[in-house]
Amino acid sequence: MTGQTHRPHLRFGPEQGAGGQDPGASTPYARYVHLAELHALQRPRSKEPAEYAFIVTTQVMELLFDLLHRDWDAARAALRADDLDAALAALRRGQHTQDVLTGSWDLLAAMTPAEFNAFRPVLGEASGFQSSAFLLLEFLLGNRSEGLLEMYRDSPAEYDALFAALRTPGLYDEALAVLARRGLEIPAKPVTARHRHDAAVEAAWRAVYTDPELADLVRLGEALLDTAERVTRWRQRHYSTVKRTMGGKPGTGGSSGLSWLKQSADQDVFPELWSVRNDL
């Protein structure tokens, strides 16, 4: 112990290598996180206080979608390189992000129907269903639909990113490719196809869970199932939040609202990892 007292810096000199950052920002922290810009992005269109919470929560979700995409993309690349440890580490990081995403619904679930209805008209046709970041995650999971790209015809950057994602093997595709390289029989299918339950894929996972020579792949199956379960929790929390705040009204983006969310919540991600448990 030195006996020295450390005090935070209260005056700051010129910041090195801060090109492009706002020199008028109050602190290095404000410059680093672009604080002024961040807090200027919340622009309610009504006088209802709940709208501010709605905007903040959806913006936070969008940032977390991007973070989760980075983790899943890293996991996918690691699987392609047969680096199982790196893939599992990326999936674990993503699971922490998924937990925060699911918990973020708590900020909206307490909103009453009267509060939501007070600002719903200013949303117009805006809906979270239109989030390109969320759709990228769905494509990564194998929940693919080329028809949804029509929403982005007038947004070339988003359209091109989604078009490329639709034609790139997803997270589960790369996991199944690992199994194929280990000698398991995995049927070929078009990359752009929505993943549906496949008996041959289930048989491959059954071999993973029962053949001692494939025991190292059980870690992959369980990590993917942890991810899939969190996707279901997210969908269920979304469904229950909407049911509480707006009931069965049609969605602002033209969807059927509650019934569409229920159908999504009931759909298993990586379905063979669930069904194979019937025989284990």
C-alpha positions, 0 to 999 in steps of 0.5 A, a space after each residue: 500500500 502506498 498511501 496515495 490518494 488517486 483523484 479523477 482527472 477534472 481537466 483534460 488536455 488535447 486528445 491525441 488521435 481524436 480526428 473526426 470527433 467533436 472537439 467541443 465535447 465536454 470530456 473525452 468520454 463524451 467524445 468517445 461515445 458521441 454523447 451529444 449525438 446519442 442524446 439528440 436521437 430521441 425525438 418524440 412526436 407526441 406529448 405522451 411521456 411513454 413515447 420517450 421510453 418507447 423510442 429509447 427502448 427500441 433504439 437500444 434494441 437496435 444497437 443490441 441487434 447489431 451486437 448480436 449479429 456480430 457475435 453470431 457472424 463470428 460464430 458462423 465464421 469460426 464454424 466454417 473454419 472448424 474452430 469449435 472453441 471460438 464458435 462456442 465463445 462467440 455463441 456465449 457472448 451472444 447469449 449474454 446479449 440475448 438475455 439483455 434483449 429479452 429483459 429490455 421488454 420490461 421497459 415496455 411491458 408496464 405501458 398501459 393501453 391508454 399510454 400506447 394509444 396516446 402516441 400510436 397515431 404518430 407511428 403511422 406505418 412504422 413497425 419493428 417488423 421493418 427492422 433490417 437489423 432484426 431481419 438479418 438475425 432471422 436470416 442467420 437463424 434460417 428463418 428466411 423469406 425473400 419476399 420480405 426484401 420488397 420492403 427495402 426496394 427503395 433503400 439500396 444499402 439495406 436491400 443489398 445487405 439482406 440480399 447477400 445475407 439471404 444467399 449466404 449460409 446461416 449459423 445453423 447451416 455452418 453447424 450442419 456443415 461441421 457435422 457433414 465434415 465429421 462424416 454425418 449425412 446432411 442433406 443438401 438444400 438451397 441456401 435461400 430456403 427457410 429451414 424446416 425440420 428434416 428427419 435426416 438432420 435429426 438422425 445426424 444430431 442423434 448420432 452426435 448425442 449417442 456416438 462417443 467418437 462425436 462427443 465433442 460435438 455435443 458442446 456445439 449442439 447444447 450451445 446452439 440450443 441455448 441460443 435457440 431457447 433464448 430466441 424463443 424467450 425473446 419471441 414469447 416476451 414480445 408476444 406477451 408485451 404486445 398482448 398487454 399493451 395493445 391486445 389483438 389490434 392489427 400491427 402498425 405495419 399492417 401485420 396481423 399483430 398478436 396472431 403473427 407474434 404467437 405463431 412466431 413464438 411457437 416456431 422452434 429455432 434449430 428444430 432437430 435439436 429439440 425433436 431429437 430429445 424425444 429419443 435420447 
